[in-house]
Amino acid sequence: MEFPSGMPSLNTHLFGPEHGQPIFAVHGVTGYGGRFRSWAAAEVPQARVIAPDLLGHGHSSWTAPWGIEAQVDALEAALREHASGPAVLIGHSYGGLLSVHLANRAPDLVKSLLLLDPAIGAGRERLTEYADWFVDHHSYADRDEAFADKKGEAWADVPDEVLDRELDEHFVELPGGRFFWRFSPAALIASWSELARPWALPPAGIPTTVLVAEKVQPPLFNPEYEKELRGLLGDSLVVTRLDVDHMVLEERPAVVGELARLHLGH
């Protein structure tokens, strides 16, 4: 399948029964759709979990553009191709921001939103620091160095076996013998720039649950955005704060599973 623009379709991971209720799972910057595999099997085995690799990530195209509009074009095409009806959108971090845009682009495809510490309204200075840091820290000597680096940041409380699986599936050798995660460095920096753009609100009335990681300070989910969401959605919005770091799915898979089942109507 090709998009009208000629861009290649996203590499998409499919879990669960073909005709199960659809969940469309969108990872964040540096991630890949395979992250949802074990969670899908354990928490929502009755659902069809559709988890694409974003542009510039995993086995999807690494060719520009990588902006919000291009990502949403690709996500909409993947959702239309693989979902049997309106889907529950689960979006982590940048994937949360993209899920809001996708809900606006194609409301007929979206049943509800479940946003995992969405990076919406993050400070521009902070995003600039991330990009600047990455320019000088874009590879590792070996697997052990990468493991230690992740454990020193947002993955500190994620089980070791989960991080080992990430390394098995999403860590590659670069030319010259260095190692890094399977994504485009240029796409990463472009994505951080996109996160600094003005935020968008979802369609009015769409059921939305937000899980906020309280250990992330300052928060990636801007409190002013939460106020605007509450004014727009009213009782259709639930915000829950968890004592976790940014990797909400990996730290609290059962909590995310329970909420996903509620959104499915189970």
Protein Blocks (a to p, Z undefined) as FASTA:
>chain_A
ZZfkopacdddddedjfkbccddddddehiafklmmmmmmmmmmmbccdddddehiajbc
fbdcfbfklmmmmmmmmmmmmpgbdcddddehjlmmmmmmmmmmmmmlpmbdcdehiaeh
iafklmmmmmmmmmmmmccfblmlmmmmmmmmmmlmgcfklmmmmmmmmcccdehhiacd
dddfklmmmmmmmmmpccddddehiacdddddfklccdfbdfklmmmmmmmnmmmpccdd
ddddfklmlmmmmlmmmmmmmmnoZZ
